[in-house]
Amino acid sequence: MDNPADAPPKSARLARNRPHTEARLRAATEALLVEGGFSALTPSAIGRRAGVDKMLIYRYFGDLPGLIRAIAFAPDFFPTFEDHCEGDTVEALLALPVGARAARILERNARALLARPVVLELMVWELVERNELTAIMEEARELLGLRLMAELFPDVADKTRLSAASAVLAGGIAYLALRRRKIRWFNGLDLKSDDGWTQIAAAIETMASGLET
């Protein structure tokens, strides 16, 4: 019978299973972000939380910013292009009037945000901390926004006006989603109920209907 004492330590076994270890490091990073913000992210803290040697961060991701970039640009972290299309083809969306198209995309953005509590917690910390790591997260979101504008609104001549209007509406959605974490009511709307968000979706549709090419 093998002697248990001869078995490699847990951290060594994890190091041999790179995909599993990378997933543990990402999960540990997300958990620390939620609990303590970006200032809580150190290689030592992440390694301890993941139960692996901190040097694996450097081996697999290059450095701490590399780990953050891997999280930010993972296909399932932030709301994706596909989340905003939600089963519609690009051609089907382009067939809609600009206002109806914008409303549909913004409503889907709201649903995608509400389904990502870790992203919402991250957005809270971004409001109080600014550093290289928050800049990476911002870059990932901005690139998505640019792609949405380029591929879903190629027929809009004045993209500056559309971008400004979308920023106001998307900013309002983000604020209400963040507020919902701790506070149920806002201006008579129940932010923790489906009915409340149905009313918000209707308001988005009304406001977006004023957008023209």
C-alpha positions in Angstrom: 0.0 0.0 0.0 1.3 3.5 -0.8 2.4 5.5 2.1 0.2 8.7 2.3 3.3 10.6 3.4 4.8 9.9 0.0 2.0 11.7 -1.8 2.8 15.2 -3.2 1.4 18.1 -1.3 -1.9 19.5 -2.4 -0.4 22.6 -3.9 2.0 20.5 -6.0 -0.9 18.4 -7.3 -2.9 21.5 -8.2 0.1 22.9 -10.1 0.0 19.9 -12.4 -3.6 20.5 -13.4 -3.3 23.9 -15.0 -6.9 24.6 -16.1 -8.2 23.6 -12.6 -5.6 25.7 -10.9 -6.2 28.7 -13.1 -9.9 28.5 -12.3 -9.1 28.4 -8.6 -6.9 31.5 -8.9 -9.6 33.3 -10.8 -12.3 32.3 -8.3 -10.1 33.4 -5.4 -9.4 36.7 -7.0 -13.1 37.4 -7.6 -13.9 36.5 -4.0 -11.2 38.8 -2.6 -12.4 41.6 -4.9 -16.0 41.3 -3.6 -14.8 41.2 0.0 -12.1 43.9 0.1 -11.8 45.6 -3.3 -8.7 45.9 -5.4 -6.5 46.8 -2.4 -7.1 43.2 -1.1 -5.5 41.7 -4.2 -2.0 40.6 -3.5 -0.3 37.5 -4.9 0.1 36.1 -1.4 -3.6 36.6 -0.5 -4.8 35.1 -3.8 -2.5 32.1 -3.4 -3.7 31.5 0.1 -7.3 31.8 -0.9 -6.9 29.4 -3.8 -4.8 27.0 -1.8 -1.9 27.1 -4.3 1.6 28.6 -4.4 1.5 32.3 -5.3 4.2 31.7 -7.8 1.7 30.0 -10.1 0.2 33.4 -10.7 3.4 34.5 -12.4 3.8 31.1 -14.2 0.3 31.1 -15.6 -0.6 34.8 -16.0 2.7 36.6 -16.0 1.8 38.9 -13.1 -1.2 40.1 -11.1 -2.4 42.5 -13.9 -2.2 39.5 -16.2 -4.5 37.5 -13.9 -7.0 40.5 -13.8 -6.9 40.7 -17.6 -7.7 37.0 -17.8 -10.7 37.5 -15.6 -11.9 40.7 -17.3 -11.6 39.3 -20.8 -13.1 35.8 -20.0 -16.1 35.2 -22.1 -18.4 34.7 -19.2 -17.4 37.5 -16.8 -18.9 40.8 -18.1 -22.1 40.9 -20.1 -21.1 39.7 -23.6 -22.0 40.8 -27.1 -24.1 37.6 -27.3 -26.0 38.6 -24.1 -27.0 41.8 -25.8 -28.2 40.0 -28.9 -29.9 37.4 -26.8 -30.8 35.0 -29.7 -31.4 37.7 -32.3 -29.2 37.8 -35.3 -27.4 41.0 -36.0 -29.4 41.3 -39.2 -32.7 41.0 -37.2 -31.6 43.8 -34.8 -30.5 46.0 -37.7 -34.0 45.7 -39.2 -35.4 47.5 -36.1 -35.7 51.3 -35.9 -32.8 52.8 -34.0 -34.8 53.6 -30.9 -36.4 50.1 -30.6 -33.0 48.6 -31.3 -31.3 50.6 -28.5 -34.1 49.9 -26.1 -33.8 46.1 -26.7 -30.0 46.1 -26.2 -30.2 48.3 -23.0 -32.9 46.1 -21.5 -30.8 43.0 -22.2 -27.8 44.8 -20.6 -29.9 45.3 -17.5 -30.8 41.6 -17.3 -27.2 40.6 -17.9 -25.9 42.9 -15.1 -28.5 41.6 -12.6 -27.4 38.1 -13.3 -23.7 38.9 -12.4 -23.5 39.9 -8.7 -19.7 39.7 -8.8 -19.6 42.3 -11.6 -21.9 44.6 -9.6 -19.6 44.3 -6.5 -16.6 45.0 -8.7 -18.4 48.2 -10.1 -18.9 49.4 -6.5 -15.1 49.1 -5.8 -14.3 50.8 -9.0 -16.1 53.9 -7.8 -13.7 54.3 -4.8 -10.4 52.9 -6.3 -8.5 53.8 -9.4 -5.4 51.9 -10.4 -3.9 49.7 -13.1 -6.3 46.8 -12.2 -9.4 48.9 -12.4 -8.2 50.3 -15.7 -8.0 46.7 -17.1 -11.6 46.1 -16.1 -12.7 49.4 -17.7 -10.9 48.5 -20.9 -12.8 45.3 -21.2 -16.1 47.0 -20.9 -15.2 49.9 -23.2 -14.2 47.5 -25.9 -17.6 45.8 -25.7 -19.3 49.1 -25.9 -17.3 50.1 -29.0 -18.2 46.7 -30.6 -21.9 47.1 -29.9 -21.9 50.6 -31.4 -19.9 49.5 -34.5 -21.8 46.3 -35.3 -25.3 47.1 -34.1 -25.6 50.8 -35.1 -23.6 51.1 -38.4 -26.5 53.0 -39.9 -26.4 55.9 -37.3 -24.7 58.9 -38.7 -24.4 60.9 -35.5 -22.8 58.3 -33.2 -21.8 61.0 -30.7 -25.4 61.8 -29.9 -26.3 58.1 -29.7 -23.3 57.4 -27.5 -24.2 60.2 -25.1 -27.9 59.0 -24.9 -26.8 55.4 -24.4 -24.4 56.5 -21.6 -27.1 58.3 -19.7 -29.5 55.3 -20.0 -26.8 52.7 -19.3 -25.5 54.7 -16.4 -29.0 54.8 -14.9 -29.4 51.1 -15.3 -26.1 50.5 -13.6 -26.9 52.8 -10.7 -30.3 51.1 -10.1 -28.7 47.6 -10.3 -26.0 48.7 -7.8 -28.6 50.3 -5.5 -30.7 47.1 -5.6 -27.9 45.2 -3.8 -28.7 46.9 -0.5 -31.8 49.0 -1.0 -35.2 47.7 -2.2 -37.0 50.9 -3.1 -36.1 53.9 -5.3 -38.6 56.6 -6.3 -41.5 54.1 -5.7 -40.0 51.3 -7.7 -39.3 47.9 -6.1 -35.8 47.2 -7.4 -35.9 43.7 -6.0 -39.0 42.6 -7.9 -39.6 41.5 -11.5 -42.4 44.1 -11.7 -40.1 46.9 -10.8 -37.7 46.0 -13.6 -40.5 45.5 -16.0 -41.4 49.2 -15.3 -37.8 50.2 -15.8 -37.7 48.3 -19.2 -40.8 50.2 -20.3 -39.2 53.5 -19.3 -36.1 52.6 -21.3 -38.3 51.9 -24.3 -40.0 55.2 -24.0 -36.8 57.2 -23.7 -35.0 55.3 -26.4 -37.9 55.9 -28.8 -36.7 59.5 -29.2 -33.4 58.4 -30.8 -33.2 59.0 -34.6 -30.6 58.4 -37.2 
